[in-house]
Amino acid sequence: MMAKAFLIGNIGIVPEIKTTREGREYARFRVATEKRWLDKEGQWTGRTSWFTVIAFGKIVERCATLQKGMLVCVEGQLQTSKSEDGREWTEVSADQIKLLRKPREDADFQGFQGPPEELSGLPPAFEGNDIPF
């Protein structure tokens, strides 16, 4: 059995490329996802969730080209690790990373910024010609 994860969100930091003690190269970065809804007063509100992504193998080369603010789709498996002192954490071990959109040059990604300009039924990242499929 495995726990499969699909994340669509913005990269929060430039991926760090490191090497394990065994000499295996890996990349680690954070992805922010957003959930938006109308509250009881009819105002848009939202919540940002952060996920740590770790990648090995050929995907590391792709990660080296990623930048803060890029919209990506990460497909991977949930992986729980445990430190020597007993702390546990869960990461997404990436099987595939797809770039959906580059960040706007005039904007720095800062997470949820408030209500969308228009109500189209789709999140603003997927309006108009930006639909990734």
SULDA-V88491 format. One record per helix or strand. SS is the DSSP state (a for helix, b for strand). FROM is the first residue (numbers start at 0). TO is the last residue. If there is no record, write none. Layout:
SS	FROM	TO
SS	FROM	TO
This chain:
b	3	10
b	15	18
b	24	37
b	43	55
a	58	62
b	70	81
b	87	100
a	123	125
a	127	129
